Amino acid sequence: MADSYREGVLNPESRHAEVRTVLARILFLNLLIAVAKIGYGSASGAISILSDGFHSLTDAASNVAALVGLRIARKPPDANHPYGHRKYETLAAAMIVLFLAIAMVQIAQTAFERFRSHSSPAITQISFLVMAVTLAINLRVARFERRAGQRLSSELLLADAHHTRSDVFTSLAVMVALAGTAAGYRFFDPAAALLVVVFIGHACFEIARDAARILSDEIVISEDDVRKVVESVPSVLGCHHIRSRGSADHVFLDLHVWLDGATPLTDAHRVSHKVKDSLMEKYPQIADAIIHIEPPPKIGDRPSAIADRRT
């Protein structure tokens, strides 16, 4: 995935423009799907279709939030935000969870009301046609957004792709419910609406988990992977205190590098730049790396694999 990272890091404006374009296209399609489902669901009285329509409407709302968050994330570092504003993109992804939670409550309330009323919607061939067409669009949207998210290394697009993908499963459940309702089992309609709640809840968990990893500064690049790159640089005796944080495509790294205690300051400074250049060449997603130079600890305190290393 390094090649895709490289493009994103070296061409940030192009990356932002592409992410914004993807979101704008998906927003239009989500609005189209939501209008079709809500309109037909209201006219036919099929609570399963209506609920699925509101689910699609939250997709469109989250797209709007994502576009706003992406715009803020583009702002360069300033005096109050020396690390930049990239976490706003992650916050926008987390906002999707809020929209999903709202949809869950609305759908559950409507489904329970339908159970109590014992009413049955009018199911026709148009019902299945509406669902089949919107399902086909959802499949293409989810695939397109997931691939774009991977190519652009955008956690925002990947999170929204999870949301969009949940629509595929809910639409399938709704189609099964329509078939059951048409066969005379009227409880299938509200039952499918509750199943939609389950799918939305699962999407909530996945998106919240991924956003929490970034906001809680979970490790991004393995310490062992960083150590291999650092120890390949001549004059380096080893390293420790390796820490990484950030998003998949925007990483901050800091570590302590061991050099011989007699190394002149100018030489140590030169080696630190070589270490940083090697790391950023191997992992272009690194936005910045802070390297602290120090003499190695005692032999017994160092990893045995490099305890006797000399150059």
C-alpha positions, 0 to 999 in steps of 0.5 A: 500500500506504500505506493498509494500512500506515496501519491497521497503524501506527495500530492495532498491537494490532489488527494483532497480533491479526489476525496471531495469528488467521491463524496459529492458523487455519493451524496447525489446517489444517496439522496436519489436512493433516499427520495425513492425509498421514502417516497414509495414507502410513504405511499405504500405504507411499507414501514420496511421500505420507509425505514430503509429510506431513512437509513439512506437519508442518514447516508446523505447527511453523513456525506454532508458532514464528511465534506464539511470535516474534509474542508476543515482538515485541509487547513495547514498547521497554525499556532494553536494546531501545530500538528495540523487539522487532520483529526477533524477528518476523523471526527467527521467519520465519528459523526457518522455514528451519530447519524446512524444512532438517530436512524436506529431510534426512529426505525425501532419506534416505528416498527414497534408501533406497527406491531401494535397496530397489526396493519399491513402495507400494500405490496406490489411489483413496484415495491420489488422494483424500487428495492431492486434498483436501489440495491443495485445502486448501493452495491456499486456505490459501496464498491466504488467508495471502498476502492476509492478509500483504499486507493486514497488511504482515507479513513473517512471514505472507508468509514462511509463505505462501511455505512453504505455497505450496511444499506446493501444488507438492509435492502436484502432484508427488506426484500425478503420482508416484502415477499413474506408480507405479500404472502400474508405474513404482515409481521414480516414488515416491522420485523425487517425494520428491526433487523435494519436496526441490527445492521445499523448497530453493527455499522455503528460499532465498526465506525466508532472502533476505527475512529477511536483507534485514531483519536486514542493515538493507537500505534500505526507502524509496528516498532519492529518494522521501524527498527529494521529501517533505522538499524539499516543506516550506517553508524546506528547502533540501535534504537528504542522508545519508538512511538507512532500515532495518527491516521493510516495516511498521516503518521507522526513518529518519534524515537531515540537512536543510539550512536557511539558516544564519541560521534561529533555533533555534526556527524550525529546530526547528519546520521539523524537526517539519514534515519529520517529520510530512510523512514520517510522513503519506506513509509511515505505516510509519515508526516513528521519524524522526531529523532533523539540522538543518544549514546547506547545503554549498557550492553546488558540493557540492549536487545541481544541481537544488536548488543555487539553491533559495531560499524 
